[in-house]
Amino acid sequence: TSLETKGGADEIVVRDFYGYSLMVSTDLGSDLIVMEDVATWEDLGVFTGPDADAVTMTRVDSGKNITVSLDVGNDSLIGTNVTAAYDVVLEGGDGFDTIGDFGIFGGEKTEIKEFENYL
């Protein structure tokens, strides 16, 4: 499943999703992405565009990998009970980015980079 937005401030909310894979991408604008009770058999990805974006992930699980890549802007990512069978890769990008790690775990690797502030 792929969810994509174009310019403007957008809000994407994914709740109670169980599927093969999930990719979410946004473009220009300060976007909000909320994921709650999400599970995939394969990869899960979140890719935001420029501007100040906010991503919240609660009880999110991937049978393979999770990638979150935040572009230019003062972005935030809050992860609570986020797990992947293999790798979790979280990239803050340019700007002053904040991460709240309340249980983010990759079975083989957890990589958190380019975040300037930790909650």
C-alpha positions in Angstrom: 0.0 0.0 0.0 1.3 3.4 -0.9 0.0 6.8 0.4 1.3 9.9 -1.2 0.5 13.6 -0.9 1.5 16.7 -3.0 2.2 20.2 -1.8 0.4 21.8 1.1 0.1 21.0 4.8 -1.3 17.4 4.8 -2.4 15.0 7.5 -2.1 11.2 7.0 -3.6 9.0 9.8 -3.2 5.2 9.5 -4.8 3.1 12.3 -5.4 -0.6 12.6 -3.6 -1.4 9.4 -2.3 -5.0 8.7 -0.9 -5.6 5.2 1.9 -6.6 3.0 3.9 -3.3 3.0 3.2 0.4 3.6 5.0 3.4 2.1 4.0 7.0 3.0 5.5 10.0 1.3 4.7 13.7 1.5 5.9 16.7 -0.5 6.1 20.4 0.4 4.3 21.7 3.5 4.3 21.0 7.2 2.8 17.5 7.3 1.5 15.3 10.1 1.8 11.5 9.8 0.2 9.4 12.6 0.5 5.6 12.7 -1.2 3.5 15.4 -1.5 -0.3 15.5 0.2 -0.9 12.2 1.8 -4.2 11.1 3.4 -5.2 7.8 4.9 -8.5 6.6 7.4 -6.6 4.5 9.0 -3.1 4.6 7.4 0.0 6.0 8.7 3.5 5.0 7.9 7.1 5.7 9.5 9.8 3.5 8.7 13.5 4.1 9.4 16.6 2.0 10.8 20.0 3.0 9.3 22.0 5.8 8.5 21.1 9.5 7.0 17.7 9.5 5.8 15.6 12.5 5.7 11.8 12.5 4.2 9.8 15.4 4.4 6.0 15.4 2.7 3.9 18.1 2.7 0.1 18.2 4.2 -0.2 14.7 5.7 -3.5 13.6 7.4 -4.6 10.4 8.2 -8.2 9.3 11.3 -6.8 7.6 12.6 -3.2 7.8 11.4 0.3 8.9 12.8 3.4 7.3 11.9 7.0 8.2 13.6 9.7 6.3 12.7 13.3 7.2 13.8 16.0 4.7 14.8 19.6 5.2 13.1 21.4 8.1 12.7 21.3 11.9 11.1 17.8 12.0 10.0 15.6 14.9 9.6 11.8 15.2 8.0 10.1 18.2 8.3 6.3 18.3 6.5 4.2 20.9 6.8 0.4 20.7 8.2 0.4 17.1 9.9 -2.9 16.0 11.2 -4.4 12.9 12.5 -8.0 12.4 15.6 -6.7 10.7 16.6 -3.0 10.5 15.2 0.3 11.7 16.8 3.3 10.1 15.7 6.8 11.2 17.2 9.9 9.4 16.4 13.4 10.6 17.8 15.3 7.6 18.8 19.0 7.5 17.4 21.3 10.2 16.9 20.9 13.9 15.2 17.6 14.3 13.8 16.0 17.5 13.3 12.3 18.3 11.4 10.7 21.1 12.5 7.1 21.5 10.0 5.3 23.6 10.9 1.8 22.4 12.3 1.7 18.9 14.0 -1.6 18.1 15.4 -3.3 15.1 16.1 -7.1 15.3 19.5 -6.7 13.6 20.2 -3.0 13.6 18.7 0.2 14.9 20.3 3.3 13.3 19.3 6.8 14.4 21.1 9.7 12.7 20.9 13.4 12.1 18.7 14.2 15.1 19.9 17.2 17.2 17.4 16.8 20.1 16.4 13.7 22.0 13.3 13.6 24.3 
